[in-house]
Amino acid sequence: MEIAAADALNVKWFTLVGQINRLERDLGGPLLEQAVRGRPMRLTALGRRAKRAISKALPEVK
């Protein structure tokens, strides 16, 4: 997941992971639930709230 996302954003995977970790630290909790066999990674409740806030503040960001 991180590798595909990093490639799509044209950044190194460790840079993306570091930024996610920083956001989680700043926001006070995990943004993503880890993937398990047969189920992809998905947003936590905090992740969904952060996504809504970002979408509202920056409507051009999908």
C-alpha positions in Angstrom: 0.0 0.0 0.0 2.6 2.5 1.0 4.7 1.8 -2.0 1.8 2.3 -4.5 0.7 5.5 -2.7 4.3 6.8 -2.6 4.7 6.1 -6.3 1.4 7.9 -7.1 2.6 10.9 -5.1 6.1 10.7 -6.6 7.8 10.4 -3.2 9.9 7.7 -1.5 7.8 5.3 0.6 9.8 6.1 3.8 9.0 9.8 3.3 5.3 9.0 3.0 5.4 6.7 6.1 7.3 9.4 8.1 4.7 12.0 7.2 1.8 9.7 8.1 3.5 9.0 11.4 4.0 12.7 12.1 0.3 13.4 11.3 -0.8 10.6 13.6 1.4 12.0 16.4 0.2 15.6 15.8 -3.5 14.5 15.7 -3.2 12.1 18.6 -4.0 8.7 17.1 -3.8 6.4 14.2 -5.2 7.5 10.9 -5.1 4.0 9.2 -6.1 0.5 10.2 -3.5 -2.0 9.1 -4.4 -4.3 6.3 -5.0 -7.9 7.1 -5.4 -10.9 4.8 -8.3 -10.3 2.5 -9.0 -6.7 3.7 -7.2 -3.6 2.5 -5.9 -0.8 4.7 -8.6 1.6 5.6 -9.2 4.9 7.5 -9.9 4.9 11.2 -12.6 7.2 12.6 -9.8 9.8 13.2 -8.6 9.3 9.6 -12.1 9.9 8.3 -12.5 13.1 10.3 -9.1 14.3 9.1 -10.1 13.5 5.5 -13.3 15.5 5.9 -11.5 18.5 7.4 -8.9 18.4 4.6 -11.6 18.1 1.9 -13.5 21.1 3.4 -10.4 23.3 3.7 -8.9 22.2 0.3 -11.8 21.2 -2.0 -9.4 20.7 -4.9 -7.7 17.8 -3.0 -9.4 14.5 -3.5 
